[in-house]
Amino acid sequence: MMEWTDRHCRTFLRLISVRAFLYTEMVTADAVLHGDRLRVLGFNAAEHPVGLQLGGSDPARLAEAARIGADWGYDEINLNIGCPSDRVQSGCFGACLMAEPALVADCIRAMSDAVRVPVTVKCRIGIDDQDTEESLDRFVDTVADAGSKMFIVHARKAWLDGLSPKENRDVPPLDYDRVHRLKTRRSDLAIVINGGLTSLPNAAPHLVHVDGVMLGRAAYADPYLMADVDRTLYGEAEPPLSRL
């Protein structure tokens, strides 16, 4: 959701849902360290709860970026291991890091040591020719041991060679059952499912199997669907902002 879920988008979504957990667009650790921090990190206090999503692969830089983000008041620091774009791959972060669970574990360990807020991971079920059973289990086990207790899993592989970022959102088949099996095997972890979820009625049935659902472009394209989050999942009588 780079260049999509900026502070203005998030503030608007918060007017529609009080209870949904919001995330920033992915920002690189270097942007946090060397960029305009007000532009990169600034947010309205009304956005809480809100998580900062980082991209990078250098443990020390990610740890410092996480510390700065926590100092700015973010409720969670999330490391993106799911983005398949060429720009992200050329910087050696995003989905390509699913092939390097030990490096991701080093990043998570350094980030967790630097902050007191939760450090979480967003990933795919695999990349390219990886076996989604063995590789995802190995990835999650390795990274969980380093300190991440929550994984947001896009239920598709990412094909880094041969598909564009847009195609990677639609072409690889969805495998929701694989994410459900991950939760069954690692019941000690919080598992959130993502990918192809276009509405709350479409997403809510997964809550029987996992701990949460993430909506991305669907919420951006039709923001008012977020009104059902408070009403359906939390028992609120009416959404805070009427559509009329």
Rosetta blueprint (number, residue, H / E / L):
1 M L
2 M L
3 E L
4 W L
5 T L
6 D L
7 R H
8 H H
9 C H
10 R H
11 T H
12 F H
13 L H
14 R H
15 L H
16 I H
17 S L
18 V L
19 R L
20 A L
21 F L
22 L E
23 Y E
24 T L
25 E L
26 M L
27 V E
28 T E
29 A H
30 D H
31 A H
32 V H
33 L H
34 H H
35 G L
36 D L
37 R H
38 L H
39 R H
40 V H
41 L H
42 G L
43 F L
44 N L
45 A H
46 A H
47 E H
48 H L
49 P L
50 V E
51 G E
52 L E
53 Q E
54 L E
55 G E
56 G L
57 S L
58 D L
59 P H
60 A H
61 R H
62 L H
63 A H
64 E H
65 A H
66 A H
67 R H
68 I H
69 G H
70 A H
71 D H
72 W H
73 G L
74 Y L
75 D L
76 E E
77 I E
78 N E
79 L E
80 N E
81 I E
82 G L
83 C L
84 P L
85 S L
86 D H
87 R H
88 V H
89 Q H
90 S H
91 G L
92 C L
93 F L
94 G H
95 A H
96 C H
97 L H
98 M H
99 A H
100 E L
101 P H
102 A H
103 L H
104 V H
105 A H
106 D H
107 C H
108 I H
109 R H
110 A H
111 M H
112 S H
113 D H
114 A H
115 V L
116 R L
117 V L
118 P L
119 V E
120 T E
121 V E
122 K E
123 C E
124 R E
125 I E
126 G E
127 I E
128 D L
129 D L
130 Q L
131 D L
132 T H
133 E H
134 E H
135 S H
136 L H
137 D H
138 R H
139 F H
140 V H
141 D H
142 T H
143 V H
144 A H
145 D H
146 A L
147 G L
148 S L
149 K L
150 M E
151 F E
152 I E
153 V E
154 H E
155 A E
156 R E
157 K E
158 A E
159 W L
160 L L
161 D L
162 G L
163 L L
164 S L
165 P L
166 K L
167 E H
168 N H
169 R H
170 D L
171 V L
172 P L
173 P L
174 L L
175 D L
176 Y H
177 D H
178 R H
179 V H
180 H H
181 R H
182 L H
183 K H
184 T H
185 R H
186 R L
187 S L
188 D L
189 L L
190 A E
191 I E
192 V E
193 I E
194 N E
195 G L
196 G L
197 L L
198 T L
199 S L
200 L H
201 P H
202 N H
203 A H
204 A H
205 P H
206 H H
207 L H
208 V H
209 H L
210 V L
211 D L
212 G E
213 V E
214 M E
215 L L
216 G L
217 R H
218 A H
219 A H
220 Y H
221 A H
222 D L
223 P H
224 Y H
225 L H
226 M H
227 A H
228 D H
229 V H
230 D H
231 R H
232 T H
233 L H
234 Y H
235 G L
236 E L
237 A L
238 E L
239 P L
240 P L
241 L L
242 S L
243 R L
244 L L
